[in-house]
Amino acid sequence: MALEINTSNFEDLVMKSDKPVVLDFWAVWCGPCRMIAPIIEEMAKEYEGRAVIGKVDVDNNNEIAVRFGIRNIPTVLFIKNGQVVDKVVGAVPKINLTSKLDNLL
């Protein structure tokens, strides 16, 4: 299951991670976010132990969204060693996300 990332666990789970991190910025009211939610959950199972897959609710964690300049959702960030190395904006097929993550492993 994808981790719920919030302001209290963000530094430990994302910035200090020794594994690549995939962050899905989403909101309950966002239709396209609901479209990729199952993909994010599948990736959490498939990459368990190899990558950190997390979700950031932008309504409840606005400061994280502001930190990364998130203006549209869904936005998926790919982070390695505390740095954003890639991103995808909008609902995309699973292969678009997994191929970017595979490049970081």
Beta strands, then each sheet from edge to edge (+ up, - down):
strand 1: 3-4
strand 2: 21-26
strand 3: 52-57
strand 4: 75-80
strand 5: 83-89
sheet 1: 1+ 3+ 2+ 4- 5+
end
